[in-house]
Amino acid sequence: MATTNIWQQFKALIPEGVRIVATITANNGNGTSQATLRDGSVITVKGESISSGQRAFIQDGEIKSTAPSLAQYEVEV
């Protein structure tokens, strides 16, 4: 009798690591880029696939893909 662990199946659907959206401010020319977060802090991330001025998804300190430029709202609950 084979059993499946439903919790493990559920966890497989969720990507690991933290994903954030940042604006790329500069490509450094050495395989890294400068990115500005929503709170104004600047971080250095791996990758130069996104040009300066565009938004990007950053996961585990690396550029993963381009993020859409959508309106942003904060709601207090």
TISEPA-652741 format. One record per residue: residue number from 0; x, y negated, z negated of N, C-alpha, C in turn. Coordinates in nm, 3 decimals, m for minus. Layout:
<rs>
<r><num>NUM</num><n_c1>X</n_c1><n_c2>Y</n_c2><n_c3>Z</n_c3><ca_c1>X</ca_c1><ca_c2>Y</ca_c2><ca_c3>Z</ca_c3><c_c1>X</c_c1><c_c2>Y</c_c2><c_c3>Z</c_c3></r>
...
</rs>
This chain:
<rs>
<r><num>0</num><n_c1>0.084</n_c1><n_c2>0.116</n_c2><n_c3>0.000</n_c3><ca_c1>0.000</ca_c1><ca_c2>0.000</ca_c2><ca_c3>0.000</ca_c3><c_c1>0.090</c_c1><c_c2>m0.124</c_c2><c_c3>0.000</c_c3></r>
<r><num>1</num><n_c1>0.077</n_c1><n_c2>m0.205</n_c2><n_c3>0.103</n_c3><ca_c1>0.158</ca_c1><ca_c2>m0.327</ca_c2><ca_c3>0.115</ca_c3><c_c1>0.081</c_c1><c_c2>m0.444</c_c2><c_c3>0.057</c_c3></r>
<r><num>2</num><n_c1>0.150</n_c1><n_c2>m0.520</n_c2><n_c3>m0.027</n_c3><ca_c1>0.086</ca_c1><ca_c2>m0.639</ca_c2><ca_c3>m0.083</ca_c3><c_c1>0.158</c_c1><c_c2>m0.762</c_c2><c_c3>m0.030</c_c3></r>
<r><num>3</num><n_c1>0.084</n_c1><n_c2>m0.868</n_c2><n_c3>m0.017</n_c3><ca_c1>0.143</ca_c1><ca_c2>m0.994</ca_c2><ca_c3>0.026</ca_c3><c_c1>0.131</c_c1><c_c2>m1.095</c_c2><c_c3>m0.087</c_c3></r>
<r><num>4</num><n_c1>0.234</n_c1><n_c2>m1.171</n_c2><n_c3>m0.105</n_c3><ca_c1>0.233</ca_c1><ca_c2>m1.274</ca_c2><ca_c3>m0.208</ca_c3><c_c1>0.178</c_c1><c_c2>m1.402</c_c2><c_c3>m0.147</c_c3></r>
<r><num>5</num><n_c1>0.058</n_c1><n_c2>m1.439</n_c2><n_c3>m0.187</n_c3><ca_c1>m0.009</ca_c1><ca_c2>m1.555</ca_c2><ca_c3>m0.129</ca_c3><c_c1>0.069</c_c1><c_c2>m1.683</c_c2><c_c3>m0.161</c_c3></r>
<r><num>6</num><n_c1>0.128</n_c1><n_c2>m1.692</n_c2><n_c3>m0.279</n_c3><ca_c1>0.205</ca_c1><ca_c2>m1.811</ca_c2><ca_c3>m0.316</ca_c3><c_c1>0.325</c_c1><c_c2>m1.829</c_c2><c_c3>m0.224</c_c3></r>
<r><num>7</num><n_c1>0.395</n_c1><n_c2>m1.722</n_c2><n_c3>m0.191</n_c3><ca_c1>0.510</ca_c1><ca_c2>m1.729</ca_c2><ca_c3>m0.100</ca_c3><c_c1>0.465</c_c1><c_c2>m1.771</c_c2><c_c3>0.040</c_c3></r>
<r><num>8</num><n_c1>0.352</n_c1><n_c2>m1.723</n_c2><n_c3>0.084</n_c3><ca_c1>0.299</ca_c1><ca_c2>m1.763</ca_c2><ca_c3>0.214</ca_c3><c_c1>0.266</c_c1><c_c2>m1.911</c_c2><c_c3>0.215</c_c3></r>
<r><num>9</num><n_c1>0.206</n_c1><n_c2>m1.960</n_c2><n_c3>0.107</n_c3><ca_c1>0.172</ca_c1><ca_c2>m2.101</ca_c2><ca_c3>0.096</ca_c3><c_c1>0.298</c_c1><c_c2>m2.187</c_c2><c_c3>0.097</c_c3></r>
<r><num>10</num><n_c1>0.399</n_c1><n_c2>m2.151</n_c2><n_c3>0.018</n_c3><ca_c1>0.524</ca_c1><ca_c2>m2.226</ca_c2><ca_c3>0.011</ca_c3><c_c1>0.595</c_c1><c_c2>m2.231</c_c2><c_c3>0.147</c_c3></r>
<r><num>11</num><n_c1>0.579</n_c1><n_c2>m2.128</n_c2><n_c3>0.229</n_c3><ca_c1>0.642</ca_c1><ca_c2>m2.126</ca_c2><ca_c3>0.361</ca_c3><c_c1>0.581</c_c1><c_c2>m2.231</c_c2><c_c3>0.454</c_c3></r>
<r><num>12</num><n_c1>0.460</n_c1><n_c2>m2.276</n_c2><n_c3>0.426</n_c3><ca_c1>0.396</ca_c1><ca_c2>m2.378</ca_c2><ca_c3>0.508</ca_c3><c_c1>0.447</c_c1><c_c2>m2.518</c_c2><c_c3>0.479</c_c3></r>
<r><num>13</num><n_c1>0.504</n_c1><n_c2>m2.540</n_c2><n_c3>0.361</n_c3><ca_c1>0.549</ca_c1><ca_c2>m2.673</ca_c2><ca_c3>0.319</ca_c3><c_c1>0.699</c_c1><c_c2>m2.685</c_c2><c_c3>0.343</c_c3></r>
<r><num>14</num><n_c1>0.742</n_c1><n_c2>m2.788</n_c2><n_c3>0.416</n_c3><ca_c1>0.886</ca_c1><ca_c2>m2.805</ca_c2><ca_c3>0.439</ca_c3><c_c1>0.957</c_c1><c_c2>m2.838</c_c2><c_c3>0.308</c_c3></r>
<r><num>15</num><n_c1>1.077</n_c1><n_c2>m2.785</n_c2><n_c3>0.294</n_c3><ca_c1>1.156</ca_c1><ca_c2>m2.811</ca_c2><ca_c3>0.174</ca_c3><c_c1>1.227</c_c1><c_c2>m2.945</c_c2><c_c3>0.184</c_c3></r>
<r><num>16</num><n_c1>1.257</n_c1><n_c2>m3.005</n_c2><n_c3>0.071</n_c3><ca_c1>1.328</ca_c1><ca_c2>m3.131</ca_c2><ca_c3>0.069</ca_c3><c_c1>1.232</c_c1><c_c2>m3.249</c_c2><c_c3>0.076</c_c3></r>
<r><num>17</num><n_c1>1.285</n_c1><n_c2>m3.363</n_c2><n_c3>0.050</n_c3><ca_c1>1.207</ca_c1><ca_c2>m3.486</ca_c2><ca_c3>0.051</ca_c3><c_c1>1.217</c_c1><c_c2>m3.552</c_c2><c_c3>0.187</c_c3></r>
<r><num>18</num><n_c1>1.104</n_c1><n_c2>m3.595</n_c2><n_c3>0.240</n_c3><ca_c1>1.103</ca_c1><ca_c2>m3.665</ca_c2><ca_c3>0.368</ca_c3><c_c1>1.059</c_c1><c_c2>m3.809</c_c2><c_c3>0.343</c_c3></r>
<r><num>19</num><n_c1>1.138</n_c1><n_c2>m3.902</n_c2><n_c3>0.392</n_c3><ca_c1>1.107</ca_c1><ca_c2>m4.044</ca_c2><ca_c3>0.375</ca_c3><c_c1>1.108</c_c1><c_c2>m4.112</c_c2><c_c3>0.511</c_c3></r>
<r><num>20</num><n_c1>1.046</n_c1><n_c2>m4.228</n_c2><n_c3>0.517</n_c3><ca_c1>1.046</ca_c1><ca_c2>m4.309</ca_c2><ca_c3>0.639</ca_c3><c_c1>1.132</c_c1><c_c2>m4.431</c_c2><c_c3>0.612</c_c3></r>
<r><num>21</num><n_c1>1.224</n_c1><n_c2>m4.460</n_c2><n_c3>0.703</n_c3><ca_c1>1.313</ca_c1><ca_c2>m4.574</ca_c2><ca_c3>0.688</ca_c3><c_c1>1.331</c_c1><c_c2>m4.641</c_c2><c_c3>0.824</c_c3></r>
<r><num>22</num><n_c1>1.373</n_c1><n_c2>m4.766</n_c2><n_c3>0.821</n_c3><ca_c1>1.405</ca_c1><ca_c2>m4.839</ca_c2><ca_c3>0.944</ca_c3><c_c1>1.555</c_c1><c_c2>m4.834</c_c2><c_c3>0.965</c_c3></r>
<r><num>23</num><n_c1>1.597</n_c1><n_c2>m4.790</n_c2><n_c3>1.082</n_c3><ca_c1>1.739</ca_c1><ca_c2>m4.782</ca_c2><ca_c3>1.115</ca_c3><c_c1>1.787</c_c1><c_c2>m4.924</c_c2><c_c3>1.145</c_c3></r>
<r><num>24</num><n_c1>1.891</n_c1><n_c2>m4.967</n_c2><n_c3>1.074</n_c3><ca_c1>1.941</ca_c1><ca_c2>m5.103</ca_c2><ca_c3>1.093</ca_c3><c_c1>2.071</c_c1><c_c2>m5.107</c_c2><c_c3>1.172</c_c3></r>
<r><num>25</num><n_c1>2.146</n_c1><n_c2>m4.997</n_c2><n_c3>1.173</n_c3><ca_c1>2.271</ca_c1><ca_c2>m4.994</ca_c2><ca_c3>1.249</ca_c3><c_c1>2.318</c_c1><c_c2>m4.851</c_c2><c_c3>1.270</c_c3></r>
<r><num>26</num><n_c1>2.377</n_c1><n_c2>m4.826</n_c2><n_c3>1.386</n_c3><ca_c1>2.447</ca_c1><ca_c2>m4.701</ca_c2><ca_c3>1.411</ca_c3><c_c1>2.595</c_c1><c_c2>m4.729</c_c2><c_c3>1.388</c_c3></r>
<r><num>27</num><n_c1>2.659</n_c1><n_c2>m4.651</n_c2><n_c3>1.302</n_c3><ca_c1>2.795</ca_c1><ca_c2>m4.679</ca_c2><ca_c3>1.260</ca_c3><c_c1>2.903</c_c1><c_c2>m4.633</c_c2><c_c3>1.357</c_c3></r>
<r><num>28</num><n_c1>2.869</n_c1><n_c2>m4.548</n_c2><n_c3>1.453</n_c3><ca_c1>2.967</ca_c1><ca_c2>m4.502</ca_c2><ca_c3>1.550</ca_c3><c_c1>3.048</c_c1><c_c2>m4.382</c_c2><c_c3>1.503</c_c3></r>
<r><num>29</num><n_c1>3.023</n_c1><n_c2>m4.334</n_c2><n_c3>1.382</n_c3><ca_c1>3.097</ca_c1><ca_c2>m4.219</ca_c2><ca_c3>1.329</ca_c3><c_c1>3.005</c_c1><c_c2>m4.103</c_c2><c_c3>1.294</c_c3></r>
<r><num>30</num><n_c1>2.886</n_c1><n_c2>m4.101</n_c2><n_c3>1.354</n_c3><ca_c1>2.790</ca_c1><ca_c2>m3.994</ca_c2><ca_c3>1.326</ca_c3><c_c1>2.694</c_c1><c_c2>m4.028</c_c2><c_c3>1.214</c_c3></r>
<r><num>31</num><n_c1>2.700</n_c1><n_c2>m4.151</n_c2><n_c3>1.163</n_c3><ca_c1>2.608</ca_c1><ca_c2>m4.193</ca_c2><ca_c3>1.057</ca_c3><c_c1>2.537</c_c1><c_c2>m4.322</c_c2><c_c3>1.098</c_c3></r>
<r><num>32</num><n_c1>2.431</n_c1><n_c2>m4.353</n_c2><n_c3>1.026</n_c3><ca_c1>2.354</ca_c1><ca_c2>m4.476</ca_c2><ca_c3>1.050</ca_c3><c_c1>2.318</c_c1><c_c2>m4.540</c_c2><c_c3>0.917</c_c3></r>
<r><num>33</num><n_c1>2.295</n_c1><n_c2>m4.669</n_c2><n_c3>0.921</n_c3><ca_c1>2.245</ca_c1><ca_c2>m4.742</ca_c2><ca_c3>0.806</ca_c3><c_c1>2.094</c_c1><c_c2>m4.748</c_c2><c_c3>0.819</c_c3></r>
<r><num>34</num><n_c1>2.024</n_c1><n_c2>m4.725</n_c2><n_c3>0.709</n_c3><ca_c1>1.878</ca_c1><ca_c2>m4.727</ca_c2><ca_c3>0.709</ca_c3><c_c1>1.828</c_c1><c_c2>m4.808</c_c2><c_c3>0.590</c_c3></r>
<r><num>35</num><n_c1>1.721</n_c1><n_c2>m4.884</n_c2><n_c3>0.613</n_c3><ca_c1>1.660</ca_c1><ca_c2>m4.963</ca_c2><ca_c3>0.507</ca_c3><c_c1>1.529</c_c1><c_c2>m4.897</c_c2><c_c3>0.466</c_c3></r>
<r><num>36</num><n_c1>1.512</n_c1><n_c2>m4.873</n_c2><n_c3>0.337</n_c3><ca_c1>1.391</ca_c1><ca_c2>m4.812</ca_c2><ca_c3>0.285</ca_c3><c_c1>1.285</c_c1><c_c2>m4.918</c_c2><c_c3>0.260</c_c3></r>
<r><num>37</num><n_c1>1.164</n_c1><n_c2>m4.875</n_c2><n_c3>0.227</n_c3><ca_c1>1.053</ca_c1><ca_c2>m4.969</ca_c2><ca_c3>0.204</ca_c3><c_c1>1.082</c_c1><c_c2>m5.065</c_c2><c_c3>0.091</c_c3></r>
<r><num>38</num><n_c1>1.157</n_c1><n_c2>m5.022</n_c2><n_c3>m0.010</n_c3><ca_c1>1.185</ca_c1><ca_c2>m5.110</ca_c2><ca_c3>m0.123</ca_c3><c_c1>1.301</c_c1><c_c2>m5.204</c_c2><c_c3>m0.098</c_c3></r>
<r><num>39</num><n_c1>1.360</n_c1><n_c2>m5.199</n_c2><n_c3>0.022</n_c3><ca_c1>1.468</ca_c1><ca_c2>m5.289</ca_c2><ca_c3>0.058</ca_c3><c_c1>1.607</c_c1><c_c2>m5.233</c_c2><c_c3>0.036</c_c3></r>
<r><num>40</num><n_c1>1.618</n_c1><n_c2>m5.119</n_c2><n_c3>m0.028</n_c3><ca_c1>1.751</ca_c1><ca_c2>m5.061</ca_c2><ca_c3>m0.050</ca_c3><c_c1>1.805</c_c1><c_c2>m5.002</c_c2><c_c3>0.081</c_c3></r>
<r><num>41</num><n_c1>1.937</n_c1><n_c2>m5.004</n_c2><n_c3>0.094</n_c3><ca_c1>2.003</ca_c1><ca_c2>m4.957</ca_c2><ca_c3>0.215</ca_c3><c_c1>2.077</c_c1><c_c2>m4.828</c_c2><c_c3>0.184</c_c3></r>
<r><num>42</num><n_c1>2.059</n_c1><n_c2>m4.728</n_c2><n_c3>0.271</n_c3><ca_c1>2.128</ca_c1><ca_c2>m4.601</ca_c2><ca_c3>0.254</ca_c3><c_c1>2.201</c_c1><c_c2>m4.565</c_c2><c_c3>0.383</c_c3></r>
<r><num>43</num><n_c1>2.299</n_c1><n_c2>m4.478</n_c2><n_c3>0.371</n_c3><ca_c1>2.369</ca_c1><ca_c2>m4.424</ca_c2><ca_c3>0.488</ca_c3><c_c1>2.320</c_c1><c_c2>m4.281</c_c2><c_c3>0.509</c_c3></r>
<r><num>44</num><n_c1>2.281</n_c1><n_c2>m4.251</n_c2><n_c3>0.634</n_c3><ca_c1>2.228</ca_c1><ca_c2>m4.119</ca_c2><ca_c3>0.667</ca_c3><c_c1>2.307</c_c1><c_c2>m4.059</c_c2><c_c3>0.782</c_c3></r>
<r><num>45</num><n_c1>2.301</n_c1><n_c2>m3.926</n_c2><n_c3>0.794</n_c3><ca_c1>2.368</ca_c1><ca_c2>m3.855</ca_c2><ca_c3>0.903</ca_c3><c_c1>2.285</c_c1><c_c2>m3.870</c_c2><c_c3>1.030</c_c3></r>
<r><num>46</num><n_c1>2.354</n_c1><n_c2>m3.888</n_c2><n_c3>1.142</n_c3><ca_c1>2.286</ca_c1><ca_c2>m3.894</ca_c2><ca_c3>1.271</ca_c3><c_c1>2.281</c_c1><c_c2>m4.033</c_c2><c_c3>1.329</c_c3></r>
<r><num>47</num><n_c1>2.281</n_c1><n_c2>m4.039</n_c2><n_c3>1.462</n_c3><ca_c1>2.272</ca_c1><ca_c2>m4.166</ca_c2><ca_c3>1.535</ca_c3><c_c1>2.173</c_c1><c_c2>m4.154</c_c2><c_c3>1.651</c_c3></r>
<r><num>48</num><n_c1>2.077</n_c1><n_c2>m4.063</n_c2><n_c3>1.639</n_c3><ca_c1>1.985</ca_c1><ca_c2>m4.038</ca_c2><ca_c3>1.750</ca_c3><c_c1>1.876</c_c1><c_c2>m4.144</c_c2><c_c3>1.764</c_c3></r>
<r><num>49</num><n_c1>1.858</n_c1><n_c2>m4.229</n_c2><n_c3>1.663</n_c3><ca_c1>1.756</ca_c1><ca_c2>m4.333</ca_c2><ca_c3>1.666</ca_c3><c_c1>1.828</c_c1><c_c2>m4.467</c_c2><c_c3>1.677</c_c3></r>
<r><num>50</num><n_c1>1.782</n_c1><n_c2>m4.552</n_c2><n_c3>1.767</n_c3><ca_c1>1.847</ca_c1><ca_c2>m4.682</ca_c2><ca_c3>1.785</ca_c3><c_c1>1.805</c_c1><c_c2>m4.780</c_c2><c_c3>1.676</c_c3></r>
<r><num>51</num><n_c1>1.883</n_c1><n_c2>m4.883</n_c2><n_c3>1.661</n_c3><ca_c1>1.861</ca_c1><ca_c2>m4.986</ca_c2><ca_c3>1.559</ca_c3><c_c1>1.725</c_c1><c_c2>m5.053</c_c2><c_c3>1.579</c_c3></r>
<r><num>52</num><n_c1>1.654</n_c1><n_c2>m5.075</n_c2><n_c3>1.470</n_c3><ca_c1>1.523</ca_c1><ca_c2>m5.139</ca_c2><ca_c3>1.476</ca_c3><c_c1>1.407</c_c1><c_c2>m5.042</c_c2><c_c3>1.478</c_c3></r>
<r><num>53</num><n_c1>1.433</n_c1><n_c2>m4.913</n_c2><n_c3>1.502</n_c3><ca_c1>1.326</ca_c1><ca_c2>m4.814</ca_c2><ca_c3>1.505</ca_c3><c_c1>1.312</c_c1><c_c2>m4.747</c_c2><c_c3>1.370</c_c3></r>
<r><num>54</num><n_c1>1.191</n_c1><n_c2>m4.693</n_c2><n_c3>1.346</n_c3><ca_c1>1.166</ca_c1><ca_c2>m4.620</ca_c2><ca_c3>1.223</ca_c3><c_c1>1.198</c_c1><c_c2>m4.473</c_c2><c_c3>1.244</c_c3></r>
<r><num>55</num><n_c1>1.243</n_c1><n_c2>m4.407</n_c2><n_c3>1.138</n_c3><ca_c1>1.282</ca_c1><ca_c2>m4.267</ca_c2><ca_c3>1.149</ca_c3><c_c1>1.240</c_c1><c_c2>m4.189</c_c2><c_c3>1.026</c_c3></r>
<r><num>56</num><n_c1>1.215</n_c1><n_c2>m4.058</n_c2><n_c3>1.045</n_c3><ca_c1>1.195</ca_c1><ca_c2>m3.967</ca_c2><ca_c3>0.934</ca_c3><c_c1>1.333</c_c1><c_c2>m3.921</c_c2><c_c3>0.889</c_c3></r>
<r><num>57</num><n_c1>1.361</n_c1><n_c2>m3.936</n_c2><n_c3>0.759</n_c3><ca_c1>1.487</ca_c1><ca_c2>m3.893</ca_c2><ca_c3>0.700</ca_c3><c_c1>1.456</c_c1><c_c2>m3.777</c_c2><c_c3>0.606</c_c3></r>
<r><num>58</num><n_c1>1.525</n_c1><n_c2>m3.664</n_c2><n_c3>0.625</n_c3><ca_c1>1.507</ca_c1><ca_c2>m3.550</ca_c2><ca_c3>0.536</ca_c3><c_c1>1.642</c_c1><c_c2>m3.497</c_c2><c_c3>0.495</c_c3></r>
<r><num>59</num><n_c1>1.663</n_c1><n_c2>m3.487</n_c2><n_c3>0.365</n_c3><ca_c1>1.789</ca_c1><ca_c2>m3.439</ca_c2><ca_c3>0.308</ca_c3><c_c1>1.907</c_c1><c_c2>m3.521</c_c2><c_c3>0.359</c_c3></r>
<r><num>60</num><n_c1>1.889</n_c1><n_c2>m3.654</n_c2><n_c3>0.371</n_c3><ca_c1>1.998</ca_c1><ca_c2>m3.742</ca_c2><ca_c3>0.411</ca_c3><c_c1>2.033</c_c1><c_c2>m3.738</c_c2><c_c3>0.558</c_c3></r>
<r><num>61</num><n_c1>1.946</n_c1><n_c2>m3.684</n_c2><n_c3>0.641</n_c3><ca_c1>1.972</ca_c1><ca_c2>m3.671</ca_c2><ca_c3>0.784</ca_c3><c_c1>1.851</c_c1><c_c2>m3.718</c_c2><c_c3>0.865</c_c3></r>
<r><num>62</num><n_c1>1.876</n_c1><n_c2>m3.787</n_c2><n_c3>0.975</n_c3><ca_c1>1.768</ca_c1><ca_c2>m3.831</ca_c2><ca_c3>1.064</ca_c3><c_c1>1.709</c_c1><c_c2>m3.708</c_c2><c_c3>1.132</c_c3></r>
<r><num>63</num><n_c1>1.577</n_c1><n_c2>m3.692</n_c2><n_c3>1.120</n_c3><ca_c1>1.510</ca_c1><ca_c2>m3.578</ca_c2><ca_c3>1.181</ca_c3><c_c1>1.437</c_c1><c_c2>m3.615</c_c2><c_c3>1.310</c_c3></r>
<r><num>64</num><n_c1>1.366</n_c1><n_c2>m3.728</n_c2><n_c3>1.311</n_c3><ca_c1>1.292</ca_c1><ca_c2>m3.769</ca_c2><ca_c3>1.431</ca_c3><c_c1>1.245</c_c1><c_c2>m3.913</c_c2><c_c3>1.416</c_c3></r>
<r><num>65</num><n_c1>1.190</n_c1><n_c2>m3.965</n_c2><n_c3>1.525</n_c3><ca_c1>1.135</ca_c1><ca_c2>m4.099</ca_c2><ca_c3>1.525</ca_c3><c_c1>1.001</c_c1><c_c2>m4.099</c_c2><c_c3>1.451</c_c3></r>
<r><num>66</num><n_c1>0.979</n_c1><n_c2>m4.201</n_c2><n_c3>1.370</n_c3><ca_c1>0.852</ca_c1><ca_c2>m4.216</ca_c2><ca_c3>1.298</ca_c3><c_c1>0.768</c_c1><c_c2>m4.321</c_c2><c_c3>1.368</c_c3></r>
<r><num>67</num><n_c1>0.637</n_c1><n_c2>m4.302</n_c2><n_c3>1.374</n_c3><ca_c1>0.552</ca_c1><ca_c2>m4.402</ca_c2><ca_c3>1.439</ca_c3><c_c1>0.544</c_c1><c_c2>m4.530</c_c2><c_c3>1.356</c_c3></r>
<r><num>68</num><n_c1>0.526</n_c1><n_c2>m4.641</n_c2><n_c3>1.421</n_c3><ca_c1>0.510</ca_c1><ca_c2>m4.769</ca_c2><ca_c3>1.351</ca_c3><c_c1>0.362</c_c1><c_c2>m4.789</c_c2><c_c3>1.323</c_c3></r>
<r><num>69</num><n_c1>0.320</n_c1><n_c2>m4.748</n_c2><n_c3>1.206</n_c3><ca_c1>0.181</ca_c1><ca_c2>m4.758</ca_c2><ca_c3>1.166</ca_c3><c_c1>0.167</c_c1><c_c2>m4.859</c_c2><c_c3>1.053</c_c3></r>
<r><num>70</num><n_c1>0.046</n_c1><n_c2>m4.909</n_c2><n_c3>1.035</n_c3><ca_c1>0.019</ca_c1><ca_c2>m5.000</ca_c2><ca_c3>0.923</ca_c3><c_c1>0.039</c_c1><c_c2>m4.926</c_c2><c_c3>0.792</c_c3></r>
<r><num>71</num><n_c1>0.083</n_c1><n_c2>m4.999</n_c2><n_c3>0.692</n_c3><ca_c1>0.117</ca_c1><ca_c2>m4.938</ca_c2><ca_c3>0.564</ca_c3><c_c1>0.035</c_c1><c_c2>m5.005</c_c2><c_c3>0.455</c_c3></r>
<r><num>72</num><n_c1>m0.029</n_c1><n_c2>m4.925</n_c2><n_c3>0.372</n_c3><ca_c1>m0.113</ca_c1><ca_c2>m4.976</ca_c2><ca_c3>0.265</ca_c3><c_c1>m0.075</c_c1><c_c2>m4.913</c_c2><c_c3>0.133</c_c3></r>
<r><num>73</num><n_c1>m0.089</n_c1><n_c2>m4.989</n_c2><n_c3>0.025</n_c3><ca_c1>m0.070</ca_c1><ca_c2>m4.937</ca_c2><ca_c3>m0.108</ca_c3><c_c1>m0.203</c_c1><c_c2>m4.945</c_c2><c_c3>m0.180</c_c3></r>
<r><num>74</num><n_c1>m0.242</n_c1><n_c2>m4.834</n_c2><n_c3>m0.242</n_c3><ca_c1>m0.367</ca_c1><ca_c2>m4.828</ca_c2><ca_c3>m0.314</ca_c3><c_c1>m0.338</c_c1><c_c2>m4.784</c_c2><c_c3>m0.456</c_c3></r>
<r><num>75</num><n_c1>m0.393</n_c1><n_c2>m4.856</n_c2><n_c3>m0.552</n_c3><ca_c1>m0.374</ca_c1><ca_c2>m4.821</ca_c2><ca_c3>m0.691</ca_c3><c_c1>m0.495</c_c1><c_c2>m4.744</c_c2><c_c3>m0.738</c_c3></r>
<r><num>76</num><n_c1>m0.470</n_c1><n_c2>m4.632</n_c2><n_c3>m0.802</n_c3><ca_c1>m0.581</ca_c1><ca_c2>m4.546</ca_c2><ca_c3>m0.849</ca_c3><c_c1>m0.584</c_c1><c_c2>m4.546</c_c2><c_c3>m0.999</c_c3></r>
</rs>
